[in-house]
Amino acid sequence: MLLALKPGGVLILQGYTPKQLEYKTGGPSQIENLYTERVIKSLLKNAKIEVLKSYEAELSEGKAHSGKSALIGVVAIKKPVSMWQFALSAIMMPMFS
């Protein structure tokens, strides 16, 4: 998630939690495509999480996303990298291209 951001870049994400499977009002139908706070924290270890909130809301975003929904929202800022981390990533990146 953070690879596309520059250091100091802001990530804003709204997704569904596993509770969404009970509502059947849209969103992914497989649990591995849903987010928990624990999963978000694990994915964003190299970011400063400003907001992380699980909540329920009524959505009206067309036929496929309508009704009570179990959501999660996050705002995170990518942490700056040290010169050592930058140099290492520059060396390693061509290996994976």
C-alpha positions as a Markdown table, in Angstrom:
| # | Residue | x | y | z |
|---|---|---|---|---|
| 1 | Met | 0.0 | 0.0 | 0.0 |
| 2 | Leu | 2.8 | 2.4 | 0.8 |
| 3 | Leu | 5.0 | 1.8 | -2.2 |
| 4 | Ala | 3.2 | 4.3 | -4.3 |
| 5 | Leu | 3.7 | 7.1 | -1.7 |
| 6 | Lys | 6.7 | 9.4 | -1.3 |
| 7 | Pro | 7.9 | 9.9 | 2.3 |
| 8 | Gly | 5.4 | 12.2 | 3.9 |
| 9 | Gly | 2.7 | 11.1 | 1.5 |
| 10 | Val | -0.9 | 10.6 | 2.8 |
| 11 | Leu | -2.9 | 7.4 | 2.4 |
| 12 | Ile | -6.6 | 7.6 | 2.7 |
| 13 | Leu | -8.5 | 4.3 | 2.7 |
| 14 | Gln | -12.1 | 3.3 | 3.3 |
| 15 | Gly | -12.9 | -0.4 | 3.1 |
| 16 | Tyr | -15.2 | -3.1 | 4.5 |
| 17 | Thr | -14.7 | -5.2 | 7.7 |
| 18 | Pro | -15.5 | -8.9 | 8.0 |
| 19 | Lys | -18.8 | -8.0 | 9.6 |
| 20 | Gln | -19.9 | -6.8 | 6.2 |
| 21 | Leu | -20.5 | -10.4 | 5.2 |
| 22 | Glu | -23.5 | -10.4 | 7.5 |
| 23 | Tyr | -25.1 | -7.4 | 5.9 |
| 24 | Lys | -24.7 | -8.5 | 2.2 |
| 25 | Thr | -25.1 | -4.9 | 1.1 |
| 26 | Gly | -22.1 | -4.8 | -1.2 |
| 27 | Gly | -18.4 | -5.0 | -1.0 |
| 28 | Pro | -16.1 | -8.1 | -1.3 |
| 29 | Ser | -17.8 | -11.4 | -0.6 |
| 30 | Gln | -14.6 | -13.2 | 0.5 |
| 31 | Ile | -13.1 | -12.6 | 3.9 |
| 32 | Glu | -9.5 | -12.3 | 2.7 |
| 33 | Asn | -10.6 | -9.1 | 0.8 |
| 34 | Leu | -11.9 | -7.4 | 3.9 |
| 35 | Tyr | -9.9 | -5.4 | 6.5 |
| 36 | Thr | -9.6 | -5.5 | 10.3 |
| 37 | Glu | -7.7 | -3.0 | 12.4 |
| 38 | Arg | -5.1 | -5.6 | 13.0 |
| 39 | Val | -4.5 | -6.1 | 9.3 |
| 40 | Ile | -4.3 | -2.4 | 8.6 |
| 41 | Lys | -1.8 | -1.9 | 11.4 |
| 42 | Ser | 0.3 | -4.8 | 10.0 |
| 43 | Leu | 0.2 | -3.4 | 6.5 |
| 44 | Leu | 1.0 | 0.1 | 7.6 |
| 45 | Lys | 4.0 | -0.6 | 10.0 |
| 46 | Asn | 6.0 | 2.0 | 8.1 |
| 47 | Ala | 3.4 | 4.7 | 8.4 |
| 48 | Lys | 2.1 | 7.0 | 11.1 |
| 49 | Ile | -1.6 | 6.1 | 11.5 |
| 50 | Glu | -3.5 | 9.4 | 12.2 |
| 51 | Val | -7.0 | 7.9 | 12.1 |
| 52 | Leu | -8.1 | 4.2 | 12.3 |
| 53 | Lys | -11.8 | 3.6 | 12.9 |
| 54 | Ser | -14.2 | 0.8 | 12.4 |
| 55 | Tyr | -17.8 | 1.9 | 12.1 |
| 56 | Glu | -21.2 | 1.2 | 10.6 |
| 57 | Ala | -22.9 | 3.5 | 8.2 |
| 58 | Glu | -25.8 | 3.5 | 5.6 |
| 59 | Leu | -24.4 | 3.6 | 2.1 |
| 60 | Ser | -26.2 | 4.6 | -1.0 |
| 61 | Glu | -23.7 | 4.2 | -3.8 |
| 62 | Gly | -25.8 | 2.5 | -6.5 |
| 63 | Lys | -27.4 | -1.0 | -6.5 |
| 64 | Ala | -24.2 | -2.8 | -5.6 |
| 65 | His | -23.4 | -0.8 | -2.5 |
| 66 | Ser | -26.6 | 0.2 | -0.7 |
| 67 | Gly | -27.7 | -0.3 | 2.9 |
| 68 | Lys | -26.1 | -0.8 | 6.3 |
| 69 | Ser | -22.4 | -1.4 | 5.9 |
| 70 | Ala | -19.5 | -2.4 | 8.2 |
| 71 | Leu | -16.6 | 0.0 | 7.3 |
| 72 | Ile | -13.1 | 0.8 | 8.3 |
| 73 | Gly | -11.4 | 4.1 | 7.6 |
| 74 | Val | -7.7 | 5.0 | 7.8 |
| 75 | Val | -5.6 | 8.0 | 7.3 |
| 76 | Ala | -1.8 | 7.4 | 7.4 |
| 77 | Ile | 1.3 | 9.2 | 6.6 |
| 78 | Lys | 4.3 | 7.4 | 5.2 |
| 79 | Lys | 7.3 | 7.8 | 7.4 |
| 80 | Pro | 10.5 | 9.3 | 6.1 |
| 81 | Val | 13.2 | 6.8 | 5.2 |
| 82 | Ser | 16.8 | 7.0 | 6.3 |
| 83 | Met | 19.6 | 7.4 | 3.8 |
| 84 | Trp | 20.6 | 3.8 | 4.5 |
| 85 | Gln | 17.1 | 2.5 | 3.7 |
| 86 | Phe | 17.0 | 4.6 | 0.5 |
| 87 | Ala | 20.4 | 3.3 | -0.7 |
| 88 | Leu | 19.4 | -0.3 | 0.0 |
| 89 | Ser | 16.1 | 0.0 | -1.8 |
| 90 | Ala | 17.9 | 1.6 | -4.8 |
| 91 | Ile | 20.3 | -1.4 | -4.9 |
| 92 | Met | 17.6 | -4.0 | -4.5 |
| 93 | Met | 14.9 | -2.6 | -6.8 |
| 94 | Pro | 16.6 | -3.6 | -10.1 |
| 95 | Met | 16.7 | -7.2 | -8.8 |
| 96 | Phe | 12.9 | -7.3 | -8.7 |
| 97 | Ser | 12.2 | -5.4 | -11.9 |
